Amino acid sequence: MKNIAIIMGGYSSEYKISLTSGNVVYNFLDKSKFTGFRIHIFKEKWVYVDDENQEFPIDKNDFSVLVNQIKITFDAVFNAIHGTPGEDGLMHAYFELLGIPQSSCDYYQAALTFNKRDLLSVLKPYGIQSATSYYLNKGENIDTNEIVKKVGLPCFVKPNKSGSSFGISKVKTENELPIAIEIAYKEDDEIIIESFLDGTEVSVGVINYKGKITVLPITEIVSENDFFDYEAKYLGKSQEITPARISDEMTLKVGLIAKRAYEILKMKGFSRSEFIIVNNEPFMLEMNTIPGLTTESLIPQQAKVAGISLGDLFTNALELCLKN
């Protein structure tokens, strides 16, 4: 029986979603193989939370916990933290230093994929297309005329390093840009402004399943809002259609691009890449390495269509990281 620390929470606006994901992992963990421990990671505290919601502080020196005078250590970590410090490489590097295997990619890949600009720049020479973009650091002069000249209107203003669509705005006029930029700066000191791509949005999950890089059934996203924002993702304001209503040829094409990106980056664990298909050409928006794992989230939906239960999905991720 292996002791598994399921880390959840985090330091970003995504912490509530992360807690939900982590609890789903805990509830669906194969109890015949693993003993799960819910570990809440917050800026103010790292604690093990038992089934009675009692909290026990984590010793950060070796990531252990003392419960009733018994020291508990962990054989592996299931990473369910969306945003910092679980998705940007910080926790990955910490566990690597401690020699504790974890379910996600390595720290370099985590840091790279969490940075939208850098990820898309690295993949561009491999022929993976993305929207025209403009990059801003907090404190820099904002030239709205120059921005519009480069990316056009409408456009999207996004935090460069954030998830769950927090801080994203669709901008239709030049006058709306300063407000949208300020909203994005609340989530990150770096922002990316992208041209609007008018097409079909799809989400492609890629995992290592039983030792084979596997593309999960693709999901088409039809948002009731202007784009796939927080409400659309988590409050039912979208249709998520799996498998996507795209041709077999396009299914193969976009799946191969997502798989190629996974392989180019030497990924491990889960990835979920978002694309907009315009005139039969997929444009990558981003790659998520700690995707949502709630029962309503896309990866669990895709796994279900592929015939993979949540328990099998989580067992596979843990067995691979323990093996490696």
Rosetta blueprint (number, residue, H / E / L):
1 M L
2 K E
3 N E
4 I E
5 A E
6 I E
7 I E
8 M E
9 G E
10 G L
11 Y L
12 S L
13 S L
14 E L
15 Y H
16 K H
17 I H
18 S H
19 L H
20 T H
21 S H
22 G H
23 N H
24 V H
25 V H
26 Y H
27 N H
28 F H
29 L L
30 D L
31 K L
32 S L
33 K L
34 F E
35 T E
36 G E
37 F E
38 R E
39 I E
40 H E
41 I E
42 F L
43 K L
44 E L
45 K L
46 W E
47 V E
48 Y E
49 V E
50 D L
51 D L
52 E L
53 N L
54 Q L
55 E E
56 F E
57 P E
58 I E
59 D E
60 K L
61 N L
62 D L
63 F L
64 S E
65 V E
66 L E
67 V E
68 N L
69 Q L
70 I E
71 K E
72 I E
73 T L
74 F L
75 D L
76 A E
77 V E
78 F E
79 N E
80 A L
81 I L
82 H L
83 G L
84 T L
85 P L
86 G L
87 E L
88 D L
89 G L
90 L H
91 M H
92 H H
93 A H
94 Y H
95 F H
96 E H
97 L H
98 L H
99 G L
100 I L
101 P L
102 Q E
103 S L
104 S L
105 C L
106 D L
107 Y H
108 Y H
109 Q H
110 A H
111 A H
112 L H
113 T H
114 F H
115 N L
116 K H
117 R H
118 D H
119 L H
120 L H
121 S H
122 V H
123 L H
124 K H
125 P H
126 Y H
127 G L
128 I L
129 Q L
130 S E
131 A L
132 T L
133 S E
134 Y E
135 Y E
136 L E
137 N E
138 K L
139 G L
140 E L
141 N L
142 I L
143 D L
144 T H
145 N H
146 E H
147 I H
148 V H
149 K H
150 K H
151 V H
152 G L
153 L L
154 P L
155 C E
156 F E
157 V E
158 K E
159 P E
160 N L
161 K L
162 S L
163 G L
164 S L
165 S L
166 F L
167 G L
168 I L
169 S E
170 K E
171 V E
172 K L
173 T L
174 E H
175 N H
176 E H
177 L H
178 P H
179 I H
180 A H
181 I H
182 E H
183 I H
184 A H
185 Y H
186 K L
187 E L
188 D L
189 D L
190 E E
191 I E
192 I E
193 I E
194 E E
195 S E
196 F L
197 L L
198 D L
199 G L
200 T E
201 E E
202 V E
203 S E
204 V E
205 G E
206 V E
207 I E
208 N E
209 Y E
210 K L
211 G L
212 K E
213 I E
214 T E
215 V E
216 L L
217 P L
218 I L
219 T E
220 E E
221 I E
222 V E
223 S E
224 E L
225 N L
226 D L
227 F L
228 F L
229 D L
230 Y H
231 E H
232 A H
233 K H
234 Y H
235 L L
236 G L
237 K L
238 S E
239 Q E
240 E E
241 I E
242 T L
243 P L
244 A L
245 R L
246 I L
247 S L
248 D H
249 E H
250 M H
251 T H
252 L H
253 K H
254 V H
255 G H
256 L H
257 I H
258 A H
259 K H
260 R H
261 A H
262 Y H
263 E H
264 I H
265 L L
266 K L
267 M L
268 K L
269 G L
270 F L
271 S E
272 R E
273 S E
274 E E
275 F E
276 I E
277 I E
278 V E
279 N L
280 N L
281 E E
282 P E
283 F E
284 M E
285 L E
286 E E
287 M E
288 N E
289 T L
290 I L
291 P L
292 G L
293 L L
294 T L
295 T L
296 E L
297 S L
298 L H
299 I H
300 P H
301 Q H
302 Q H
303 A H
304 K H
305 V H
306 A L
307 G L
308 I L
309 S L
310 L H
311 G H
312 D H
313 L H
314 F H
315 T H
316 N H
317 A H
318 L H
319 E H
320 L H
321 C H
322 L H
323 K H
324 N L
